[in-house]
Amino acid sequence: ASAVAQKRWNLSDFDIGKPLGRGKFGHVYLAREKRSNHIVALKVLFKSQLQQSQVEHQLRREVEIQSHLRNPNILRLYGYFYDQKRVYLILEYAARGELYKELQKCKYFSERRAATYVASLARALIYCHGKHVIHRDIKPENLLIGAQGELKIADFGWSVHTFNRRRTMCGTLDYLPPEMVESVEHDASVDIWSLGILCYEFLYGVPPFEAMEHSDTYRRIVQVDLKFPPKPIVSPSAKDLISQMLVKESSQRLPLHKLLEHPWIVQNADPSG
Ligand SMILES: Nc1ncnc(NCCc2cnc(NC(=O)Nc3cccc(C(F)(F)F)c3)s2)c1Br
């Protein structure tokens, strides 16, 4: 295994570089592990913030879950360490940065780019679900782009093994399926719903149930109030796929392996992903 897999780390093992981004709990820096010259991303979290948000257990779960995941479309979490005040996550560096910035810049993606991203995310989720892991927080902010333009799912802070399912809500509602906003039992099909939301947002630049008020977003989700704007022009085949994923009854959502056989994916996704 690479030197990065060493057990006990501390800050002096790394040269810290430029800031890469800021998350809700802390900043991310480019860093180089001194012995191996391995480039990584170092996320710095403040213990005080983790304690007051009572999310330490979620962080432990993320580290545990991520230690078993190996997939080209899942950002690696190599390990972690802590000092008096902070916890540090040693992460794979995604050289082309955050997908949501790319989406803001382009406004929306071409059908080929959208389909390529959706197919690679479907393959990563098939892998996760095969290991009884549901991500539960699939949204542009949690997607990064690797050096070859490939998509990487990051931040398993909300993921769970599908044996224990309960959790509290926080952050945007936009990507949550009906059963989660209604806080009822949920399973891996929540990720199919979120992938459908993502597919819509890749093509139109906004999520389908966006509204000014939380209460309106909530209502549009539970009613599956799905509308396709006249602009930009999107193929009927793409709308068909989205309509098969954004289905209220979770058991009726298009299974991920069927998604990979959908005509829109077959005709538009770049096989290399
Ligand atoms: N170019 C880049 N290349 C690589 N990484 C980059 N950014 C970091 C992406 C992340 C991957 N994994 C993460 N995980 C968490 O943040 N976990 C987290 C954090 C706080 C609380 C919690 C919890 F306690 F609530 F679970 C869980 S952030 C960038 Br920009």
The ligand as a MOL file (V3000), in Angstrom:
LIG
                    3D

  0  0  0     0  0            999 V3000
M  V30 BEGIN CTAB
M  V30 COUNTS 30 32 0 0 0
M  V30 BEGIN ATOM
M  V30 1 N -10.2270 19.5570 -4.9510 0
M  V30 2 C -10.5780 18.8080 -3.8560 0
M  V30 3 N -10.0620 17.5840 -3.7190 0
M  V30 4 C -10.4190 16.8330 -2.6630 0
M  V30 5 N -11.2590 17.2620 -1.6910 0
M  V30 6 C -11.7910 18.4830 -1.7860 0
M  V30 7 N -12.6370 18.9050 -0.8150 0
M  V30 8 C -13.0240 18.0400 0.2810 0
M  V30 9 C -14.1260 17.0890 -0.1520 0
M  V30 10 C -14.5140 16.1770 0.9730 0
M  V30 11 C -14.4170 14.8110 0.9880 0
M  V30 12 N -14.8630 14.2270 2.1200 0
M  V30 13 C -15.3100 15.1000 3.0000 0
M  V30 14 N -15.8360 14.6810 4.2180 0
M  V30 15 C -16.3050 15.5650 5.1340 0
M  V30 16 O -16.2510 16.7690 4.9680 0
M  V30 17 N -16.8300 14.9650 6.2430 0
M  V30 18 C -17.3770 15.6490 7.3060 0
M  V30 19 C -17.0340 16.9650 7.6140 0
M  V30 20 C -17.6480 17.5450 8.7250 0
M  V30 21 C -18.5850 16.8700 9.5050 0
M  V30 22 C -18.8820 15.5720 9.1410 0
M  V30 23 C -19.8920 14.8240 9.9490 0
M  V30 24 F -19.3730 14.6730 11.1740 0
M  V30 25 F -21.0330 15.5280 10.0050 0
M  V30 26 F -20.1230 13.6290 9.4180 0
M  V30 27 C -18.3080 14.9530 8.0640 0
M  V30 28 S -15.1820 16.6940 2.4490 0
M  V30 29 C -11.4620 19.3030 -2.8800 0
M  V30 30 Br -12.2260 21.0400 -3.0320 0
M  V30 END ATOM
M  V30 BEGIN BOND
M  V30 1 1 1 2
M  V30 2 1 2 3
M  V30 3 2 2 29
M  V30 4 2 3 4
M  V30 5 1 4 5
M  V30 6 2 5 6
M  V30 7 1 6 7
M  V30 8 1 6 29
M  V30 9 1 7 8
M  V30 10 1 8 9
M  V30 11 1 9 10
M  V30 12 2 10 11
M  V30 13 1 10 28
M  V30 14 1 11 12
M  V30 15 2 12 13
M  V30 16 1 13 14
M  V30 17 1 13 28
M  V30 18 1 14 15
M  V30 19 2 15 16
M  V30 20 1 15 17
M  V30 21 1 17 18
M  V30 22 1 18 19
M  V30 23 2 18 27
M  V30 24 2 19 20
M  V30 25 1 20 21
M  V30 26 2 21 22
M  V30 27 1 22 23
M  V30 28 1 22 27
M  V30 29 1 23 24
M  V30 30 1 23 25
M  V30 31 1 23 26
M  V30 32 1 29 30
M  V30 END BOND
M  V30 END CTAB
M  END
